[in-house]
Amino acid sequence: MDERRDKARHRVLKAGTIEFGGGAIDCTIRNLSDTGAALDVTSPVGIPDHFILFVQADGKHLSCTVIWRKEKRIGVRFG
């Protein structure tokens, strides 16, 4: 499989919260780069294409756009 990312992602295991429209869904951040991340979720159903990711360990809020969805994982781009 060809690598399509601009920046290499680093494997992490961090707690996160997907925030949108007054709601929130817990997630686990599985890999992370300056430009995007892969998030494990219970179900991707109901998660909008654009949301804010709160990275609890870093205290950061990151604007995200969903690039791909799999069974229990979504890939996002920041910005």
N, C-alpha and C positions, 0 to 999 in steps of 0.2 A: 504494500500500500504506500503510495506516495504521500509524503508529508506536505500538507497544504498550509500550515500555519506560518506566519511571519516570525513569530518568536517561539522558542522552545518552552514547553510547559514543564513545570516541576511537580512531582507527585507530592500531595499534601493530604492531610486528614483534618479538616477544620469544620467546625459547626458554622452554619450560615442560616439566614432567614431570607426567603423570597418575599418581598413586600410589594403589594399592588392593591389599588382601589380600596384601601382601608382594611385589607385582609393580609394574612401572613401565613407562609408555609415553611416549616423547618426543612433544611436540606443539609447534606454533607458535601463539602467541596473536596473533590478527589484529585484534581490537578489544576494548576494555576499558572498564568503568565501575566505579563503586563497588559496583554490585549484580550484575554479571555479565560474561560474556565470550563470544567466539566463538573456538573452537579448531580449527585444522587438524590432522588426524590422517591417518596412512596408511590406516587403516580404523577405523570406529567399532565394528566387531564385537568383542565381548568386553569393551568398556568398560562398567562397571556404571553404574547410575543415580545412584549417590552415590560420590564419590571426593575425594581431596585433590589440589589443583593446586599444584605448587611453581613459583613464578615465579623463575627463576634470577637475573635481573638485579636484582630487588628483595629477594631472600632471604626471600620471603613464602610461607607455606603457607595456602591458602584452601580451605575446605570447599565443595564444589560439588554441585549437583543438576542433572542433565541435563534441559533443557526441550525441546529438539528435536535431531534427528539428520538429517543429509543425507549425501550420498555420502562426502565426506571432511572434513566439518565438523560440529562439535557446538556447540550453544548451552547455556551453563550459567548458573545463578543461584547467587550466593554465599550461604552461610549454612546 
